[in-house]
Amino acid sequence: MKKTIFNNFRYIGWIVIFCSMLGSMLLIMIGASKAYSAFDVFIFNATPQAELMHLDKADIAISYLIKSLDTFLVALVLFIFSHGVFTLFISDKTADEQQSTQVLKWIKTPNIGHLKNILAEVIIVILFVKFLELVLVNFNDLSWSILVLPASILLLSLGLKFLELGQHEQAGH
């Protein structure tokens, strides 16, 4: 009886999956809007945000495209997270193993450590894109304090390397 209750409790994961997918779709729309802003400024001479007024048109367009890339990466993180939660908590492992053609073969989530590794790697890439955006916007007014972000990225990368999340599963493949 207790095992059945606990087993059915795993279906609450659908709330996590649904909300993550909704967030991912929203971020995709926001990213597309930012990419459109790049075209709008560069081609149609729209007025950019006040923080970007000191840049020329091409750099403003690049800034918007970098912001859209950042938004798309976060959308991808939410998508991977929702797929990982589905794989780990809801899907029937025997039915998945019997399927010879899986649509999302590139997102393999054998355990929670592997999911954390994927998410941590994407977060590091997002931070790097944020640093790129910060340097582009403040290129003429750089200070030493801007080095905090790349130092943080380096420390996070080293921490991820030393933790070796998900490395045991990859060695077997």
Salt bridges, closest charged atoms under 4 A:
GLU51 OE2 - LYS67 NZ 2.92
ASP70 OD2 - LYS130 NZ 3.37
GLU133 OE1 - LYS130 NZ 3.74
